[in-house]
Amino acid sequence: MIFDKKGNTTTVFQENISLVQFIKNLKEAYPKIKDDHLIINLFSFSALSSDDILEFLQISNEHREQNKSFVLVTTKLGYDDVPEEICVVPSIIEAHDFIEMEEIERDLDL
């Protein structure tokens, strides 16, 4: 598992591993990154389904309850393929933009 920390945002990505193992590793590493906004880069996975994305729901909900952003990045699924509770964007740039928007909303108590 590779972590790229910039400011208060950490991007997490992994190469050549199953999604199940990736999620297990993410949960194990979570205490180290729980205070950051998280971008989960899923580009290394050749195929993803809606059910695969649902595997991130619990950790996403826990993270967002702490007023931290949790964003998945993939082009394998669209916005309509995932529940509203999970944020999925097609690029790292959009993930950073999304986090910035959420920070503004939190600052304004929206």
N, CA and C atoms as a LAMMPS dump frame, in Angstrom:
ITEM: TIMESTEP
0
ITEM: NUMBER OF ATOMS
330
ITEM: BOX BOUNDS ff ff ff
-5.0000000000000000e+02 5.0000000000000000e+02
-5.0000000000000000e+02 5.0000000000000000e+02
-5.0000000000000000e+02 5.0000000000000000e+02
ITEM: ATOMS id mol type element x y z
1 1 1 N 0.852 -1.165 0
2 1 2 C 0 0 0
3 1 3 C 0.9 1.23 0
4 2 1 N 0.561 2.162 -0.843
5 2 2 C 1.368 3.364 -1.005
6 2 3 C 0.555 4.572 -0.562
7 3 1 N 1.18 5.445 0.244
8 3 2 C 0.531 6.646 0.739
9 3 3 C 1.261 7.863 0.189
10 4 1 N 0.49 8.8 -0.34
11 4 2 C 1.044 10.058 -0.83
12 4 3 C 0.344 11.176 -0.065
13 5 1 N 1.049 11.73 0.929
14 5 2 C 0.441 12.75 1.795
15 5 3 C 0.842 14.139 1.321
16 6 1 N -0.179 14.983 1.13
17 6 2 C 0.038 16.387 0.782
18 6 3 C -0.876 17.213 1.675
19 7 1 N -0.27 17.953 2.592
20 7 2 C -1.07 18.739 3.523
21 7 3 C -1.882 17.824 4.42
22 8 1 N -3.195 18.053 4.446
23 8 2 C -4.08 17.242 5.283
24 8 3 C -4.849 16.203 4.464
25 9 1 N -4.312 15.852 3.278
26 9 2 C -4.946 14.87 2.406
27 9 3 C -3.951 13.766 2.071
28 10 1 N -4.404 12.524 2.204
29 10 2 C -3.576 11.374 1.858
30 10 3 C -4.24 10.611 0.72
31 11 1 N -3.455 10.347 -0.324
32 11 2 C -3.919 9.512 -1.428
33 11 3 C -3.36 8.115 -1.205
34 12 1 N -4.244 7.126 -1.299
35 12 2 C -3.869 5.729 -1.06
36 12 3 C -4.027 4.972 -2.371
37 13 1 N -2.991 4.218 -2.75
38 13 2 C -3.118 3.371 -3.922
39 13 3 C -2.261 2.135 -3.766
40 14 1 N -2.537 1.15 -4.605
41 14 2 C -1.881 -0.148 -4.52
42 14 3 C -1.795 -0.737 -5.914
43 15 1 N -0.742 -1.462 -6.17
44 15 2 C -0.599 -2.14 -7.446
45 15 3 C -0.601 -3.646 -7.234
46 16 1 N -1.161 -4.372 -8.2
47 16 2 C -1.097 -5.839 -8.243
48 16 3 C -1.562 -6.525 -6.965
49 17 1 N -2.799 -6.263 -6.595
50 17 2 C -3.371 -6.887 -5.414
51 17 3 C -4.873 -6.996 -5.633
52 18 1 N -5.494 -7.941 -4.962
53 18 2 C -6.947 -8.083 -5.091
54 18 3 C -7.639 -6.977 -4.304
55 19 1 N -8.871 -6.692 -4.679
56 19 2 C -9.635 -5.662 -3.976
57 19 3 C -9.859 -6.053 -2.518
58 20 1 N -10.126 -7.317 -2.271
59 20 2 C -10.35 -7.788 -0.9
60 20 3 C -9.11 -7.528 -0.048
61 21 1 N -7.94 -7.835 -0.578
62 21 2 C -6.7 -7.606 0.16
63 21 3 C -6.431 -6.114 0.326
64 22 1 N -6.746 -5.324 -0.699
65 22 2 C -6.573 -3.88 -0.625
66 22 3 C -7.402 -3.302 0.517
67 23 1 N -8.663 -3.706 0.606
68 23 2 C -9.539 -3.204 1.672
69 23 3 C -9.033 -3.652 3.04
70 24 1 N -8.579 -4.89 3.13
71 24 2 C -8.02 -5.381 4.394
72 24 3 C -6.806 -4.545 4.797
73 25 1 N -5.908 -4.281 3.853
74 25 2 C -4.725 -3.46 4.14
75 25 3 C -5.108 -2.035 4.526
76 26 1 N -6.135 -1.503 3.852
77 26 2 C -6.603 -0.148 4.171
78 26 3 C -7.12 -0.077 5.601
79 27 1 N -7.888 -1.064 6.007
80 27 2 C -8.419 -1.076 7.377
81 27 3 C -7.301 -1.202 8.402
82 28 1 N -6.263 -1.969 8.08
83 28 2 C -5.132 -2.121 8.997
84 28 3 C -4.336 -0.818 9.112
85 29 1 N -4.206 -0.111 7.996
86 29 2 C -3.425 1.131 7.98
87 29 3 C -4.24 2.339 8.435
88 30 1 N -5.536 2.181 8.547
89 30 2 C -6.421 3.304 8.832
90 30 3 C -6.029 4.141 10.054
91 31 1 N -5.633 3.538 11.169
92 31 2 C -5.257 4.373 12.33
93 31 3 C -4.162 5.399 12.021
94 32 1 N -3.289 5.113 11.068
95 32 2 C -2.205 6.032 10.719
96 32 3 C -2.692 7.209 9.877
97 33 1 N -3.815 7.031 9.161
98 33 2 C -4.274 8.059 8.211
99 33 3 C -5.656 8.61 8.553
100 34 1 N -6.202 8.22 9.68
101 34 2 C -7.584 8.573 10.025
102 34 3 C -7.816 10.074 10.203
103 35 1 N -6.768 10.84 10.459
104 35 2 C -6.939 12.268 10.68
105 35 3 C -6.849 13.089 9.396
106 36 1 N -6.611 12.438 8.268
107 36 2 C -6.496 13.116 6.979
108 36 3 C -7.748 12.909 6.141
109 37 1 N -7.949 13.796 5.176
110 37 2 C -8.929 13.527 4.133
111 37 3 C -8.315 12.417 3.285
112 38 1 N -9.15 11.483 2.802
113 38 2 C -8.61 10.337 2.074
114 38 3 C -9.099 10.291 0.641
115 39 1 N -8.159 10.073 -0.262
116 39 2 C -8.448 9.796 -1.664
117 39 3 C -7.978 8.375 -1.906
118 40 1 N -8.902 7.521 -2.314
119 40 2 C -8.582 6.12 -2.565
120 40 3 C -8.512 5.924 -4.07
121 41 1 N -7.311 5.77 -4.583
122 41 2 C -7.08 5.633 -6.014
123 41 3 C -7.277 4.167 -6.414
124 42 1 N -8.298 3.912 -7.228
125 42 2 C -8.63 2.549 -7.644
126 42 3 C -8.265 2.278 -9.103
127 43 1 N -7.42 3.102 -9.69
128 43 2 C -7.053 2.931 -11.102
129 43 3 C -6.335 1.619 -11.377
130 44 1 N -5.674 1.037 -10.401
131 44 2 C -4.927 -0.201 -10.639
132 44 3 C -5.845 -1.421 -10.791
133 45 1 N -7.124 -1.267 -10.49
134 45 2 C -8.059 -2.386 -10.626
135 45 3 C -8.703 -2.344 -12.007
136 46 1 N -8.555 -3.428 -12.755
137 46 2 C -9.03 -3.452 -14.139
138 46 3 C -10.545 -3.522 -14.237
139 47 1 N -11.188 -4.066 -13.232
140 47 2 C -12.649 -4.157 -13.255
141 47 3 C -13.19 -3.924 -11.852
142 48 1 N -14.248 -3.15 -11.769
143 48 2 C -14.914 -2.885 -10.491
144 48 3 C -16.418 -2.927 -10.716
145 49 1 N -17.126 -3.407 -9.725
146 49 2 C -18.588 -3.432 -9.795
147 49 3 C -19.153 -2.56 -8.676
148 50 1 N -20.435 -2.334 -8.729
149 50 2 C -21.099 -1.58 -7.654
150 50 3 C -20.915 -2.282 -6.317
151 51 1 N -20.97 -3.603 -6.336
152 51 2 C -20.778 -4.367 -5.097
153 51 3 C -19.371 -4.171 -4.54
154 52 1 N -18.383 -4.065 -5.435
155 52 2 C -17.014 -3.812 -4.971
156 52 3 C -16.929 -2.475 -4.244
157 53 1 N -17.574 -1.472 -4.795
158 53 2 C -17.556 -0.136 -4.192
159 53 3 C -18.258 -0.143 -2.835
160 54 1 N -19.297 -0.947 -2.706
161 54 2 C -20.015 -1.036 -1.428
162 54 3 C -19.126 -1.562 -0.304
163 55 1 N -18.063 -2.256 -0.652
164 55 2 C -17.124 -2.744 0.36
165 55 3 C -16.457 -1.581 1.116
166 56 1 N -16.446 -0.401 0.517
167 56 2 C -15.849 0.777 1.148
168 56 3 C -16.855 1.562 1.983
169 57 1 N -18.118 1.183 1.969
170 57 2 C -19.166 1.971 2.614
171 57 3 C -18.926 2.158 4.108
172 58 1 N -18.596 1.107 4.817
173 58 2 C -18.414 1.217 6.268
174 58 3 C -17.273 2.173 6.612
175 59 1 N -16.13 1.994 5.998
176 59 2 C -14.995 2.866 6.325
177 59 3 C -15.267 4.299 5.874
178 60 1 N -15.977 4.459 4.762
179 60 2 C -16.344 5.791 4.285
180 60 3 C -17.251 6.482 5.297
181 61 1 N -18.268 5.777 5.765
182 61 2 C -19.194 6.362 6.738
183 61 3 C -18.485 6.741 8.033
184 62 1 N -17.619 5.863 8.521
185 62 2 C -16.878 6.148 9.753
186 62 3 C -15.993 7.382 9.576
187 63 1 N -15.344 7.464 8.431
188 63 2 C -14.434 8.575 8.176
189 63 3 C -15.195 9.898 8.06
190 64 1 N -16.295 9.875 7.363
191 64 2 C -17.088 11.084 7.165
192 64 3 C -17.735 11.551 8.471
193 65 1 N -18.03 10.623 9.387
194 65 2 C -18.571 11.001 10.692
195 65 3 C -17.572 11.846 11.479
196 66 1 N -16.295 11.705 11.167
197 66 2 C -15.242 12.479 11.828
198 66 3 C -14.966 13.803 11.108
199 67 1 N -15.903 14.203 10.218
200 67 2 C -15.777 15.438 9.427
201 67 3 C -14.546 15.433 8.526
202 68 1 N -14.252 14.28 7.972
203 68 2 C -13.158 14.126 7.02
204 68 3 C -13.733 13.578 5.714
205 69 1 N -13.16 13.996 4.616
206 69 2 C -13.624 13.553 3.302
207 69 3 C -13.037 12.189 2.955
208 70 1 N -13.823 11.41 2.22
209 70 2 C -13.419 10.087 1.759
210 70 3 C -13.885 9.977 0.318
211 71 1 N -12.937 9.916 -0.62
212 71 2 C -13.27 9.958 -2.04
213 71 3 C -12.612 8.788 -2.758
214 72 1 N -13.402 8.049 -3.534
215 72 2 C -12.879 6.976 -4.369
216 72 3 C -12.658 7.517 -5.771
217 73 1 N -11.561 7.11 -6.402
218 73 2 C -11.252 7.576 -7.747
219 73 3 C -11.197 6.38 -8.693
220 74 1 N -12.109 6.378 -9.666
221 74 2 C -12.142 5.333 -10.683
222 74 3 C -12.959 5.806 -11.874
223 75 1 N -12.63 5.274 -13.026
224 75 2 C -13.435 5.542 -14.228
225 75 3 C -14.251 4.315 -14.606
226 76 1 N -14.18 3.274 -13.795
227 76 2 C -14.889 2.019 -14.089
228 76 3 C -16.382 2.1 -13.805
229 77 1 N -16.784 3.022 -12.943
230 77 2 C -18.189 3.182 -12.578
231 77 3 C -18.562 4.656 -12.62
232 78 1 N -19.818 4.919 -12.907
233 78 2 C -20.31 6.286 -12.921
234 78 3 C -21.035 6.636 -11.639
235 79 1 N -21.438 7.887 -11.548
236 79 2 C -22.14 8.369 -10.357
237 79 3 C -23.424 7.587 -10.084
238 80 1 N -24.113 7.183 -11.137
239 80 2 C -25.388 6.483 -10.982
240 80 3 C -25.224 5.035 -10.534
241 81 1 N -23.991 4.518 -10.582
242 81 2 C -23.743 3.119 -10.241
243 81 3 C -23.456 2.888 -8.764
244 82 1 N -23.338 3.957 -8.002
245 82 2 C -22.975 3.828 -6.585
246 82 3 C -23.972 4.603 -5.723
247 83 1 N -24.118 4.209 -4.458
248 83 2 C -25.025 4.943 -3.574
249 83 3 C -24.518 6.348 -3.281
250 84 1 N -25.436 7.221 -2.922
251 84 2 C -25.089 8.622 -2.636
252 84 3 C -24.102 8.768 -1.486
253 85 1 N -24.077 7.807 -0.585
254 85 2 C -23.209 7.899 0.595
255 85 3 C -21.728 7.782 0.247
256 86 1 N -21.431 7.281 -0.93
257 86 2 C -20.037 7.106 -1.334
258 86 3 C -19.725 8.078 -2.459
259 87 1 N -18.644 8.813 -2.296
260 87 2 C -18.226 9.755 -3.327
261 87 3 C -17.267 9.059 -4.288
262 88 1 N -17.621 9.049 -5.568
263 88 2 C -16.769 8.483 -6.611
264 88 3 C -16.57 9.548 -7.679
265 89 1 N -15.315 9.805 -8.007
266 89 2 C -14.972 10.777 -9.049
267 89 3 C -14.007 10.109 -10.033
268 90 1 N -13.916 10.651 -11.261
269 90 2 C -13.084 9.998 -12.279
270 90 3 C -11.607 10.407 -12.301
271 91 1 N -11.195 11.386 -11.5
272 91 2 C -9.782 11.791 -11.54
273 91 3 C -9.312 12.288 -10.174
274 92 1 N -8.011 12.252 -9.991
275 92 2 C -7.403 12.735 -8.749
276 92 3 C -7.667 14.229 -8.582
277 93 1 N -7.606 14.981 -9.663
278 93 2 C -7.863 16.424 -9.603
279 93 3 C -9.274 16.688 -9.091
280 94 1 N -10.247 15.934 -9.619
281 94 2 C -11.623 16.11 -9.141
282 94 3 C -11.764 15.693 -7.686
283 95 1 N -11.005 14.722 -7.247
284 95 2 C -11.036 14.317 -5.833
285 95 3 C -10.566 15.464 -4.943
286 96 1 N -9.48 16.117 -5.339
287 96 2 C -8.99 17.265 -4.562
288 96 3 C -10.014 18.408 -4.584
289 97 1 N -10.644 18.64 -5.734
290 97 2 C -11.679 19.681 -5.829
291 97 3 C -12.854 19.358 -4.916
292 98 1 N -13.261 18.094 -4.895
293 98 2 C -14.379 17.668 -4.051
294 98 3 C -14.054 17.9 -2.576
295 99 1 N -12.84 17.545 -2.172
296 99 2 C -12.426 17.744 -0.785
297 99 3 C -12.427 19.225 -0.438
298 100 1 N -11.95 20.039 -1.342
299 100 2 C -11.944 21.481 -1.112
300 100 3 C -13.372 22.015 -0.932
301 101 1 N -14.3 21.536 -1.758
302 101 2 C -15.705 21.957 -1.623
303 101 3 C -16.274 21.522 -0.276
304 102 1 N -15.986 20.288 0.127
305 102 2 C -16.492 19.818 1.413
306 102 3 C -15.887 20.613 2.574
307 103 1 N -14.625 20.981 2.476
308 103 2 C -14.015 21.793 3.535
309 103 3 C -14.699 23.147 3.642
310 104 1 N -15.02 23.749 2.513
311 104 2 C -15.741 25.033 2.517
312 104 3 C -17.105 24.865 3.167
313 105 1 N -17.815 23.792 2.804
314 105 2 C -19.134 23.534 3.392
315 105 3 C -19.022 23.352 4.904
316 106 1 N -18 22.617 5.366
317 106 2 C -17.814 22.423 6.815
318 106 3 C -17.497 23.749 7.499
319 107 1 N -16.681 24.575 6.87
320 107 2 C -16.34 25.882 7.45
321 107 3 C -17.572 26.774 7.573
322 108 1 N -18.502 26.636 6.614
323 108 2 C -19.724 27.462 6.629
324 108 3 C -20.866 26.787 7.377
325 109 1 N -20.59 25.606 7.967
326 109 2 C -21.611 24.833 8.687
327 109 3 C -22.825 24.503 7.829
328 110 1 N -22.589 24.147 6.593
329 110 2 C -23.697 23.777 5.689
330 110 3 C -23.974 22.301 5.767
